[in-house]
Amino acid sequence: MKRFAITFAALSLAATAHAQNIAPAAPAPAPTYAAVIAMDVPVVAGDITDRPYRVVGDITAEVRRATVFSKNASEAKVYRELWERAEKLGADAVVNASYGDARVVALSWGSRRATGQAIKFLTDAEIAARR
């Protein structure tokens, strides 16, 4: 019993030392207005806080696989689909984009549902008028 207690204590100390050496992942920085405007597909998972905007509309997309042998839709494909829908609304970007895991549905071998908010950045004149 004494050997078990010593072994358990040694393992506990080793686990604690190991856990202390692993730093938690730093949160991703919020996307900036300049970075988003420079993107080919201006779709971000987070919110943009350095430039005011108005929400044009909430958008959803369902990205499907063509066959059972096709790969699941990548993040790039999902974001492109969201951007195409936002562009039709006259948006400058999409914020708060998210998508779920691929799932099999009745008329598709795999479908991934995506959502986001289409936004239009305020002009300098609109920002000045708000003050």
PAVO-25402 format. One record per residue: residue number from 0; x, y, z of N, C-alpha, C, O, CB in turn; chain. Coordinates in pm, whole numbers, plus 32768, in hexadecimal, padded with zeros to 4 digits. Each point is the difference from the previous one (the first is absolute). Glycine has a CB too. Layout:
+-----+------+------+------+------+------+------+------+------+------+------+------+------+------+------+------+-----+
: seq :   nx :   ny :   nz :  cax :  cay :  caz :   cx :   cy :   cz :   ox :   oy :   oz :  cbx :  cby :  cbz : mol :
+-----+------+------+------+------+------+------+------+------+------+------+------+------+------+------+------+-----+
: NUM :    X :    Y :    Z :    X :    Y :    Z :    X :    Y :    Z :    X :    Y :    Z :    X :    Y :    Z :   A :
...
+-----+------+------+------+------+------+------+------+------+------+------+------+------+------+------+------+-----+
***
This chain:
+-----+------+------+------+------+------+------+------+------+------+------+------+------+------+------+------+-----+
: seq :   nx :   ny :   nz :  cax :  cay :  caz :   cx :   cy :   cz :   ox :   oy :   oz :  cbx :  cby :  cbz : mol :
+-----+------+------+------+------+------+------+------+------+------+------+------+------+------+------+------+-----+
:   0 : 8053 : 7F88 : 8000 : 7FAD : 8078 : 8000 : 8057 : 807E : 8000 : 7FE0 : 8064 : 7FC0 : 7F6B : 7F1E : 80BA :   A :
:   1 : 8126 : 8076 : 7FD2 : 8059 : 8073 : 8007 : 803E : 801D : 7F78 : 8010 : 8074 : 7FD9 : 801F : 7F58 : 8119 :   A :
:   2 : 7FF6 : 7FC9 : 7EC4 : 803C : 8012 : 7F7C : 7F9B : 8040 : 7FA1 : 8025 : 8055 : 7FAF : 8070 : 7EE3 : 8078 :   A :
:   3 : 7EEC : 80A1 : 7FE2 : 7F95 : 803B : 7FAE : 7FF3 : 8095 : 801B : 7FF3 : 804F : 7FA3 : 7F95 : 7ED5 : 805C :   A :
:   4 : 807B : 8102 : 8080 : 7FF1 : 808D : 8026 : 8075 : 8053 : 7FCA : 7FED : 8070 : 7FD1 : 7F95 : 7F4B : 80FF :   A :
:   5 : 80F8 : 800D : 7F37 : 8075 : 8049 : 7FCE : 7FF9 : 800C : 7F68 : 801D : 806B : 7FCA : 806C : 7F41 : 80F8 :   A :
:   6 : 7F50 : 7FE9 : 7EFA : 7FF3 : 8003 : 7F6E : 7F95 : 8064 : 7FD6 : 8015 : 804D : 7FA2 : 8034 : 7EC3 : 8053 :   A :
:   7 : 7F45 : 80EF : 804F : 7F93 : 805C : 7FE1 : 802C : 8090 : 8015 : 7FE2 : 8057 : 7FAD : 7F76 : 7EFB : 8096 :   A :
:   8 : 80F0 : 80C9 : 8029 : 8030 : 8088 : 801B : 8063 : 802D : 7F95 : 7FFB : 8073 : 7FD4 : 7FE4 : 7F66 : 8122 :   A :
:   9 : 807A : 7FCE : 7EDF : 8062 : 8023 : 7F99 : 7FBA : 801D : 7F7C : 8023 : 805F : 7FBA : 808A : 7F13 : 80B9 :   A :
:  10 : 7EF1 : 803D : 7F6A : 7FB4 : 8017 : 7F85 : 7FB2 : 8083 : 8006 : 7FF8 : 8048 : 7F9D : 7FF7 : 7EC1 : 8042 :   A :
:  11 : 7FD9 : 8115 : 8094 : 7FB5 : 807D : 8010 : 805B : 8078 : 7FEF : 7FDC : 8061 : 7FBE : 7F85 : 7F2C : 80DD :   A :
:  12 : 8116 : 806C : 7FA2 : 805F : 806E : 7FF2 : 802D : 8010 : 7F6F : 800D : 8070 : 7FCF : 8040 : 7F6A : 811D :   A :
:  13 : 7FCB : 7FB8 : 7ED0 : 802B : 8006 : 7F73 : 7F92 : 803B : 7FA9 : 801B : 8051 : 7FA7 : 807B : 7EE8 : 807E :   A :
:  14 : 7EEF : 809F : 7FF4 : 7F90 : 8034 : 7FB1 : 7FED : 8095 : 8019 : 7FE4 : 804B : 7FA3 : 7FAE : 7ED4 : 8067 :   A :
:  15 : 807E : 810B : 8073 : 7FF2 : 808E : 8020 : 806F : 8051 : 7FBE : 7FE7 : 806C : 7FC9 : 7FAC : 7F58 : 8113 :   A :
:  16 : 80E7 : 8009 : 7F29 : 8070 : 8047 : 7FC1 : 7FEC : 8009 : 7F69 : 801B : 8067 : 7FC3 : 807F : 7F49 : 80F4 :   A :
:  17 : 7F36 : 7FE4 : 7F0E : 7FE7 : 7FFF : 7F70 : 7F91 : 8063 : 7FDC : 800D : 8049 : 7F9D : 803C : 7EC6 : 8057 :   A :
:  18 : 7F4D : 80F4 : 8059 : 7F8E : 8059 : 7FE4 : 802A : 8092 : 800D : 7FCD : 8056 : 7FB8 : 7F94 : 7EFA : 809A :   A :
:  19 : 80FB : 80CD : 8008 : 802B : 808B : 8012 : 8058 : 802F : 7F8D : 800A : 8079 : 7FE9 : 7FE8 : 7F67 : 810C :   A :
:  20 : 804E : 7FC5 : 7EC4 : 8055 : 8024 : 7F8F : 7FB1 : 801C : 7F81 : 8036 : 8037 : 7FA1 : 807D : 7F40 : 80C4 :   A :
:  21 : 7ED0 : 8064 : 7F98 : 7FAC : 8015 : 7F8A : 7FB1 : 8080 : 8014 : 7FAA : 8009 : 8058 : 8047 : 7EFD : 7F7B :   A :
:  22 : 802E : 815D : 7FDB : 7FB9 : 8080 : 8009 : 7F7B : 7FF5 : 7FB6 : 7FF9 : 7FC1 : 7F96 : 80E3 : 80BE : 807A :   A :
:  23 : 7EBB : 7FBD : 8027 : 7F80 : 7FFD : 7FB8 : 800B : 804F : 7F7E : 804B : 8062 : 7FF6 : 7F38 : 7F89 : 80E4 :   A :
:  24 : 8033 : 7FEA : 7EC4 : 8001 : 8043 : 7F7E : 7FCB : 808E : 800E : 7F98 : 8017 : 803D : 804B : 7F0C : 7F4E :   A :
:  25 : 8064 : 813B : 803B : 7FD5 : 808B : 8004 : 7F8A : 8011 : 7FA1 : 7FFF : 7FC7 : 7F93 : 80EB : 8088 : 80A6 :   A :
:  26 : 7EB2 : 8000 : 7FEE : 7F8F : 8015 : 7FA6 : 802D : 8049 : 7F82 : 805A : 8054 : 8004 : 7F09 : 7FB3 : 80C1 :   A :
:  27 : 805F : 7FD7 : 7ECD : 8023 : 803F : 7F81 : 7FDC : 8095 : 8007 : 7F98 : 8024 : 8036 : 8042 : 7F03 : 7F4C :   A :
:  28 : 807D : 812F : 8047 : 7FE1 : 808E : 8004 : 7F86 : 801F : 7FA9 : 7FE7 : 7FBD : 7F9B : 810C : 8077 : 808D :   A :
:  29 : 7EC3 : 8031 : 8000 : 7F8A : 8028 : 7FB3 : 802C : 8031 : 7F77 : 8064 : 8048 : 7FF5 : 7F1F : 7FF4 : 80DF :   A :
:  30 : 8035 : 7F9F : 7EC4 : 8025 : 8031 : 7F7A : 7FEE : 8098 : 7FF8 : 7FA7 : 8038 : 803F : 8016 : 7EEA : 7F5C :   A :
:  31 : 8098 : 811E : 8018 : 7FF7 : 8091 : 7FF0 : 7FBB : 8022 : 7F7D : 7FF9 : 7FAF : 7FA4 : 80D8 : 806F : 80E4 :   A :
:  32 : 7EFD : 805B : 7F72 : 7FBF : 8033 : 7F88 : 805D : 7FF5 : 7F88 : 7FD9 : 7FCF : 7F96 : 7F9D : 80CE : 80F5 :   A :
:  33 : 8106 : 7F91 : 7F86 : 8060 : 7FFF : 7F90 : 801C : 7F72 : 7FCF : 800A : 7FE8 : 7F88 : 805D : 80E9 : 80D3 :   A :
:  34 : 7FA6 : 7ED1 : 8003 : 801B : 7F75 : 7FDA : 7F8B : 7FC4 : 7FB5 : 8013 : 7FB7 : 7F9F : 8083 : 8031 : 8128 :   A :
:  35 : 7EF2 : 8035 : 7F65 : 7F88 : 7FC6 : 7FC1 : 7FED : 8039 : 7F74 : 7FE0 : 7FB5 : 7FA4 : 7FB6 : 802C : 813E :   A :
:  36 : 807B : 80A0 : 7F0E : 7FEE : 803F : 7F7D : 8066 : 7FC9 : 7F9B : 7FE4 : 7FFA : 7F88 : 7FC4 : 80D6 : 80E9 :   A :
:  37 : 80CE : 7F09 : 7FBE : 8067 : 7FCC : 7FA7 : 7FE9 : 7F6E : 7FD7 : 8043 : 7FCF : 7FA4 : 805A : 80CF : 80C8 :   A :
:  38 : 7F07 : 7F1D : 7FD4 : 7FE7 : 7F72 : 7FE2 : 7FB6 : 7FEF : 7F7C : 7FAD : 8053 : 7FDA : 804D : 7F7E : 811B :   A :
:  39 : 8025 : 7FC2 : 7EC4 : 7FB5 : 7FDC : 7F88 : 7F71 : 7FD8 : 8025 : 7FA0 : 8024 : 7FBC : 8135 : 7F91 : 7FD2 :   A :
:  40 : 7F20 : 8001 : 80DF : 7F7E : 7FD6 : 8034 : 7FF7 : 8038 : 808E : 802C : 7FC0 : 8060 : 7FCD : 7F69 : 7F11 :   A :
:  41 : 7FCD : 814F : 809D : 7FFE : 8043 : 8083 : 7F99 : 7FC4 : 8060 : 7F97 : 803B : 801C : 80B4 : 8094 : 7F72 :   A :
:  42 : 7FD6 : 7EBA : 80A3 : 7FAA : 7FB9 : 805F : 8056 : 7FDB : 8077 : 806A : 7FC4 : 7FF0 : 7EFE : 7FE2 : 7F58 :   A :
:  43 : 806B : 807F : 8131 : 804C : 7FE2 : 807A : 7FA5 : 7FC2 : 8069 : 7F88 : 801A : 8005 : 8115 : 80A4 : 7FC9 :   A :
:  44 : 7FA0 : 7EEE : 8085 : 7FB4 : 7FBD : 8069 : 7FDE : 805E : 8073 : 7F9C : 7FEC : 8044 : 80D4 : 7F3F : 7F7E :   A :
:  45 : 7FE1 : 813B : 8053 : 7FE9 : 805B : 806F : 7FB8 : 807E : 7FD7 : 7FBF : 8007 : 7F97 : 810C : 7F9F : 80D1 :   A :
:  46 : 7F42 : 80C0 : 7FED : 7FC0 : 8080 : 7FE8 : 806D : 8067 : 7FE2 : 8072 : 7FF0 : 802B : 7ECB : 7FD4 : 806D :   A :
:  47 : 80A0 : 80A3 : 7F21 : 805C : 806D : 7FE1 : 7FDC : 8074 : 805C : 7F8F : 8031 : 8000 : 808D : 7F86 : 7F0B :   A :
:  48 : 8046 : 8073 : 8144 : 7FE2 : 8064 : 8066 : 803F : 8087 : 7FE5 : 7FE4 : 8060 : 8048 : 800A : 7EE8 : 8058 :   A :
:  49 : 8067 : 80C3 : 7EF9 : 8045 : 8080 : 7FEB : 7FC0 : 8058 : 7F95 : 8037 : 8068 : 7FDC : 8098 : 7F25 : 8069 :   A :
:  50 : 7EBE : 804B : 7F88 : 7FB8 : 8052 : 7F9E : 7F6A : 7FE5 : 800F : 7FD7 : 7F8C : 7FFD : 80EF : 8071 : 7F60 :   A :
:  51 : 7EE8 : 806B : 80B3 : 7F70 : 7FEA : 800E : 7FC3 : 7FCB : 7F7D : 8030 : 801E : 7F93 : 7FC7 : 8099 : 811A :   A :
:  52 : 7FA0 : 7EFC : 7F61 : 7FBB : 7FC8 : 7F8C : 7F6D : 7FEE : 8023 : 7FD7 : 8008 : 8074 : 80FC : 7F83 : 7F3D :   A :
:  53 : 7EDE : 805C : 7FE7 : 7F74 : 7FDC : 8017 : 7FEA : 7F75 : 7FC5 : 803D : 7FDC : 7F9B : 7F76 : 8119 : 8060 :   A :
:  54 : 7FF6 : 7EC0 : 8044 : 7FE3 : 7F79 : 7FD1 : 7F9C : 800A : 7F8E : 7F93 : 8038 : 800F : 8099 : 7F65 : 80D6 :   A :
:  55 : 7FF8 : 802C : 7EA9 : 7FAA : 7FFF : 7F8A : 7F9B : 7F8E : 800B : 7F8D : 800D : 7FD7 : 812B : 8058 : 7F9B :   A :
:  56 : 7F75 : 7F2B : 80C7 : 7FA7 : 7F8E : 8012 : 8048 : 7F86 : 8033 : 807A : 7FF4 : 7FF3 : 7EF8 : 8065 : 7F59 :   A :
:  57 : 8043 : 7F4D : 80EE : 8036 : 7F7F : 8029 : 7FFD : 7FA4 : 7F88 : 7F9E : 7FFD : 7FB6 : 8015 : 8022 : 813B :   A :
:  58 : 80B9 : 7F97 : 7EFB : 8005 : 7FA7 : 7F8C : 8019 : 7F71 : 802D : 8042 : 7FE7 : 8065 : 8012 : 80D7 : 7F0A :   A :
:  59 : 7F78 : 7EE5 : 8045 : 8018 : 7F73 : 8017 : 8020 : 7FBF : 7F7A : 7FD4 : 802D : 7F97 : 7F92 : 7FCF : 8133 :   A :
:  60 : 80E5 : 7F9B : 7F3D : 8022 : 7FB5 : 7F88 : 8007 : 7F6C : 8025 : 8021 : 7FDC : 8071 : 8060 : 80E9 : 7F2C :   A :
:  61 : 7F60 : 7EE9 : 8004 : 8009 : 7F6F : 8010 : 805F : 7FD0 : 7F92 : 7FDC : 8002 : 7F8A : 7F35 : 7FE7 : 80DA :   A :
:  62 : 8166 : 7FEE : 7FC2 : 8065 : 7FD5 : 7F9F : 7FFF : 7F68 : 7FFE : 8014 : 7FBE : 8066 : 807B : 8112 : 7FBF :   A :
:  63 : 7F5A : 7EF8 : 7F64 : 7FEE : 7F6F : 7FF2 : 8071 : 7FBF : 7FB4 : 8045 : 803E : 7FAF : 7EC7 : 7FE6 : 8058 :   A :
:  64 : 8107 : 7F5B : 8016 : 805C : 7FAD : 7FB2 : 7FB5 : 7FCE : 7F87 : 7F87 : 7FE6 : 8007 : 80FC : 7FD5 : 80C7 :   A :
:  65 : 7FC2 : 8036 : 7EC2 : 7FC1 : 7FD2 : 7F85 : 7FE2 : 7F6B : 8003 : 7F94 : 7FD6 : 7FD6 : 80E2 : 80DF : 7FAF :   A :
:  66 : 7FE8 : 7EFB : 80AD : 7FEE : 7F70 : 8005 : 8032 : 7FCB : 8085 : 803A : 804A : 8050 : 7FDD : 7FA5 : 7EB6 :   A :
:  67 : 7FD4 : 7F92 : 8111 : 8030 : 7FC2 : 807A : 8099 : 8000 : 8003 : 803B : 7FF9 : 806C : 7EF6 : 7F77 : 7F9D :   A :
:  68 : 8110 : 8096 : 7F82 : 8091 : 7FFE : 7FF8 : 8040 : 808A : 800A : 807A : 800A : 800F : 7F6F : 7F2C : 7F66 :   A :
:  69 : 7FC9 : 8133 : 8085 : 8033 : 8089 : 800A : 802D : 801C : 808F : 7FD0 : 7FC3 : 805F : 7F98 : 8088 : 7EE6 :   A :
:  70 : 80F5 : 8013 : 80C7 : 802D : 802A : 8085 : 7F98 : 805D : 803E : 7FB0 : 803E : 7FB9 : 8143 : 7FAB : 8001 :   A :
:  71 : 7F0F : 8021 : 80CB : 7FAB : 8061 : 8044 : 802D : 808C : 7FD9 : 8075 : 8017 : 7FE2 : 7F63 : 7F4A : 80DF :   A :
:  72 : 7FCC : 80FB : 7F40 : 801F : 808A : 7FDC : 8067 : 803A : 8062 : 7FF3 : 7FF2 : 807A : 7F25 : 802B : 7F23 :   A :
:  73 : 814D : 8023 : 802C : 8067 : 803E : 8052 : 7FCE : 8086 : 8036 : 7F99 : 8032 : 7FD5 : 811C : 7F5C : 7FA4 :   A :
:  74 : 7F96 : 80A9 : 80E6 : 7FDD : 8084 : 8035 : 8001 : 8067 : 7F90 : 7FAA : 8058 : 7FFB : 80B6 : 7F6A : 80E6 :   A :
:  75 : 8001 : 8035 : 7EC6 : 800A : 8060 : 7F91 : 7F83 : 7FF9 : 7FA7 : 7FCC : 8068 : 7FD7 : 812F : 7F83 : 802D :   A :
:  76 : 7ED5 : 7F9D : 7FE0 : 7F89 : 7FF2 : 7FAC : 7F84 : 8035 : 8048 : 7FAC : 8042 : 7FC2 : 80BB : 7EF5 : 7FCF :   A :
:  77 : 7F8D : 80AC : 80EF : 7F8F : 8031 : 804E : 8001 : 8098 : 8005 : 7F99 : 8040 : 7FEC : 8069 : 7EED : 809E :   A :
:  78 : 8073 : 810E : 7F92 : 800A : 8091 : 8007 : 7FE3 : 8040 : 7F78 : 7FC2 : 806A : 7FFA : 80E7 : 7F80 : 80BE :   A :
:  79 : 7F83 : 7FD7 : 7EDC : 7FE3 : 8036 : 7F7A : 7F69 : 8001 : 7FE7 : 7FCC : 8060 : 7FC7 : 8114 : 7F4C : 7FE5 :   A :
:  80 : 7EDB : 7FEC : 807D : 7F6F : 7FFA : 7FEF : 7FBB : 806F : 8050 : 7FA4 : 8041 : 7FCF : 806A : 7EC5 : 800B :   A :
:  81 : 801E : 810F : 80A2 : 7FC8 : 806D : 8051 : 801A : 8086 : 7FBD : 7FA7 : 8056 : 7FFC : 807B : 7F22 : 80D6 :   A :
:  82 : 8057 : 809C : 7EFA : 8022 : 807E : 7FC0 : 7FAC : 8019 : 7F83 : 7FD5 : 8071 : 7FE9 : 8113 : 7F78 : 8070 :   A :
:  83 : 7F00 : 7FB1 : 7F58 : 7FAD : 8011 : 7F88 : 7F74 : 802F : 8024 : 7FC6 : 8054 : 7FBB : 80BE : 7EF9 : 7FD2 :   A :
:  84 : 7F46 : 807E : 80DD : 7F7A : 802B : 802B : 8003 : 808E : 8038 : 7FA3 : 804D : 7FE9 : 8022 : 7EC4 : 8049 :   A :
:  85 : 80A3 : 8111 : 8017 : 800D : 8086 : 803A : 8014 : 8069 : 7F92 : 7FCB : 806F : 8009 : 8095 : 7F2E : 80C9 :   A :
:  86 : 7FED : 803F : 7EC7 : 8017 : 805C : 7F91 : 7F7E : 8027 : 7FBC : 7FEE : 8073 : 7FD8 : 80F3 : 7F28 : 8006 :   A :
:  87 : 7EC4 : 8006 : 8016 : 7F7E : 801B : 7FC1 : 7FAE : 8064 : 8052 : 7FA8 : 8043 : 7FCA : 805A : 7ED8 : 7FD4 :   A :
:  88 : 801B : 80EF : 80E3 : 7FBB : 8060 : 8056 : 8048 : 8087 : 8002 : 7FD2 : 805E : 8042 : 7FDB : 7EE4 : 804B :   A :
:  89 : 80C2 : 80C9 : 7F2C : 804D : 807D : 7FFE : 805B : 8010 : 8078 : 8026 : 8070 : 8022 : 7F22 : 7FF5 : 7F5E :   A :
:  90 : 80DC : 7F2E : 80C0 : 8053 : 8006 : 8078 : 8093 : 8016 : 7FDF : 802E : 7FE3 : 7F92 : 7F2F : 7F86 : 80E0 :   A :
:  91 : 80EC : 80CC : 7FF1 : 8090 : 8011 : 7FF5 : 804C : 7F89 : 803A : 8071 : 7FE5 : 7FD9 : 7F6E : 8112 : 8034 :   A :
:  92 : 7FE1 : 7EC0 : 8050 : 8042 : 7F90 : 8042 : 7F98 : 7FAA : 8048 : 7F8A : 8022 : 8006 : 8149 : 8066 : 8016 :   A :
:  93 : 7F5C : 7F09 : 801B : 7FAC : 7FA9 : 8053 : 804A : 7FED : 8084 : 8076 : 7FDD : 8001 : 7F23 : 7FAB : 7F35 :   A :
:  94 : 8021 : 8090 : 8138 : 803B : 7FEC : 8085 : 7FB3 : 7F91 : 8048 : 7F94 : 7FD8 : 7FD7 : 80B5 : 811B : 8034 :   A :
:  95 : 7FF3 : 7EDD : 8061 : 7FC4 : 7F98 : 8053 : 7FDA : 7F84 : 7FAF : 7F99 : 7FC1 : 8017 : 8011 : 80F1 : 8081 :   A :
:  96 : 80AB : 7F2C : 7F08 : 7FE7 : 7F8B : 7FAC : 8019 : 7F81 : 8050 : 8061 : 7FF8 : 804C : 7FDD : 8089 : 7EE5 :   A :
:  97 : 7F6C : 7F1E : 80BD : 8012 : 7F7E : 8041 : 7FC2 : 7F94 : 7FAA : 7FA8 : 801A : 7FAD : 8057 : 8051 : 8137 :   A :
:  98 : 8031 : 7F1D : 7F30 : 7FC8 : 7F8F : 7FB6 : 800C : 7F83 : 8055 : 8055 : 7FF6 : 8059 : 7FE8 : 8074 : 7ECA :   A :
:  99 : 7F6C : 7F37 : 80C0 : 7FFD : 7F84 : 804D : 8047 : 7F8F : 7FB9 : 8037 : 8011 : 7F93 : 7EF5 : 8039 : 80D1 :   A :
: 100 : 80D3 : 7F44 : 7FDB : 803A : 7F88 : 7FC5 : 7FAB : 7FD2 : 7F8B : 7F87 : 801A : 7FFB : 80DB : 7FA4 : 80E3 :   A :
: 101 : 7FDD : 7FFE : 7EC4 : 7FB7 : 7FC9 : 7F8F : 7FA4 : 7F91 : 8031 : 8026 : 7FB1 : 8057 : 8098 : 8089 : 7F0A :   A :
: 102 : 7EC9 : 7FC0 : 8067 : 7FA1 : 7F99 : 8026 : 7FB6 : 7FD1 : 7F84 : 7FEF : 804B : 7FA0 : 7FF7 : 8018 : 8147 :   A :
: 103 : 7FEF : 7F22 : 7F1C : 7FB5 : 7FC8 : 7F90 : 7F6E : 8027 : 8011 : 7FC7 : 7FF1 : 806D : 80DB : 7F4C : 7F7A :   A :
: 104 : 7F22 : 80F5 : 7FAE : 7F73 : 8026 : 8001 : 7FB9 : 7FBA : 7F8D : 8041 : 7FBC : 7FB0 : 7FF5 : 8125 : 80B9 :   A :
: 105 : 7F49 : 7F2E : 7F8F : 7FAF : 7FB4 : 7FA1 : 802D : 800E : 7F6F : 8007 : 7F9C : 7FB9 : 7F3E : 8082 : 80E3 :   A :
: 106 : 80D8 : 8059 : 7F37 : 8021 : 8014 : 7F72 : 8094 : 801E : 7FE8 : 8022 : 8038 : 7F98 : 7EF7 : 801A : 8049 :   A :
: 107 : 813E : 7F8A : 807C : 808D : 801E : 7FF1 : 8053 : 7F97 : 8048 : 7FD5 : 7FC6 : 8064 : 7FF7 : 8130 : 7F8A :   A :
: 108 : 80AD : 7EF2 : 7FDE : 805C : 7FA3 : 803F : 8046 : 803F : 8076 : 803D : 7FBB : 8051 : 7FE3 : 7FD5 : 7ED5 :   A :
: 109 : 7FD9 : 80EF : 80E5 : 803D : 8048 : 806F : 7FE2 : 8093 : 7FF2 : 800C : 8038 : 7F93 : 80AA : 7F1C : 8081 :   A :
: 110 : 7F24 : 80E9 : 8058 : 7FD9 : 808C : 7FFC : 803B : 8046 : 8079 : 8002 : 7FC9 : 806E : 7F29 : 8001 : 7F14 :   A :
: 111 : 8103 : 80AF : 8069 : 8038 : 8051 : 806D : 7FB5 : 8084 : 8003 : 8004 : 804C : 7F9F : 80E2 : 7F46 : 804C :   A :
: 112 : 7ED7 : 808C : 8084 : 7FB3 : 807B : 800F : 805B : 806E : 8035 : 804D : 7FEB : 805E : 7EDF : 7F90 : 7FCB :   A :
: 113 : 80CA : 80FB : 7F9A : 8053 : 8073 : 8028 : 7FA6 : 807A : 8016 : 7F99 : 800F : 7FC0 : 812D : 7F95 : 7FBE :   A :
: 114 : 7F64 : 80B1 : 80DF : 7FB7 : 807B : 801C : 8063 : 8073 : 8012 : 8076 : 7FEA : 8017 : 7ECE : 7F93 : 8055 :   A :
: 115 : 808A : 80FC : 7F88 : 8051 : 8077 : 8016 : 7FAA : 807C : 7FF3 : 7F89 : 7FF8 : 7FE2 : 8143 : 7F91 : 7FC8 :   A :
: 116 : 7F71 : 80EA : 806C : 7FBB : 8080 : 7FF3 : 8042 : 8050 : 7F91 : 8078 : 801D : 8006 : 7F48 : 7FE3 : 80EF :   A :
: 117 : 7FF3 : 8024 : 7EA7 : 8031 : 8056 : 7F94 : 8000 : 808E : 8034 : 7F9C : 802F : 8038 : 800D : 7F35 : 7F12 :   A :
: 118 : 80C7 : 80E2 : 80A4 : 800B : 8088 : 8036 : 802D : 8063 : 7F94 : 803E : 7FDA : 7F9C : 7FF7 : 7FC6 : 8146 :   A :
: 119 : 7FAB : 80DD : 7F36 : 802B : 8070 : 7FAB : 8046 : 8063 : 805D : 7FC5 : 8030 : 8061 : 7F7A : 7FB0 : 7EF4 :   A :
: 120 : 8140 : 803E : 808E : 804A : 805F : 8053 : 7FC9 : 808C : 7FEC : 7FDA : 8026 : 7F91 : 80F4 : 7F4A : 8062 :   A :
: 121 : 7F2E : 80DD : 8079 : 7FD2 : 808A : 7FF9 : 806B : 8056 : 7FBD : 8077 : 7FEA : 8013 : 7EFB : 7FF7 : 80BC :   A :
: 122 : 8061 : 8080 : 7EE4 : 805E : 805D : 7FC1 : 8031 : 8062 : 8069 : 7FC9 : 8009 : 806E : 7FC2 : 7FE2 : 7EB2 :   A :
: 123 : 80DE : 805F : 80BF : 8034 : 8065 : 805D : 7F96 : 8068 : 8020 : 7FF8 : 802F : 8072 : 80EE : 7FAD : 7F33 :   A :
: 124 : 7EC7 : 8049 : 7FF9 : 7F95 : 8062 : 8017 : 7F98 : 7FC7 : 8060 : 7FD0 : 8048 : 8058 : 8056 : 8018 : 7EC2 :   A :
: 125 : 7FB6 : 7F21 : 80D7 : 7F9F : 7FC2 : 805A : 8036 : 7FF7 : 808D : 7FB7 : 8012 : 8062 : 7FEB : 7F6C : 7EDF :   A :
: 126 : 80E0 : 8066 : 80CB : 803D : 7FF9 : 8085 : 8001 : 808A : 8041 : 7FE3 : 800C : 8077 : 80AC : 7F33 : 7F3F :   A :
: 127 : 7F92 : 8128 : 7FFD : 8002 : 8088 : 8034 : 7F74 : 802D : 8029 : 7FF1 : 8048 : 8064 : 80D5 : 7FEC : 7F0B :   A :
: 128 : 7ED5 : 7FA4 : 8048 : 7F76 : 8027 : 8020 : 7FD0 : 7FBE : 8081 : 7FA6 : 8035 : 8042 : 802D : 7FE8 : 7ECB :   A :
: 129 : 8064 : 7F74 : 8118 : 7FD9 : 7FB9 : 807A : 8032 : 8047 : 807D : 7FC9 : 7FEE : 806D : 8039 : 7F3C : 7F14 :   A :
: 130 : 8065 : 8128 : 8070 : 803E : 803F : 8076 : 7FBB : 807B : 8028 : 8028 : 8041 : 8061 : 80AC : 7F65 : 7F5F :   A :
+-----+------+------+------+------+------+------+------+------+------+------+------+------+------+------+------+-----+
***
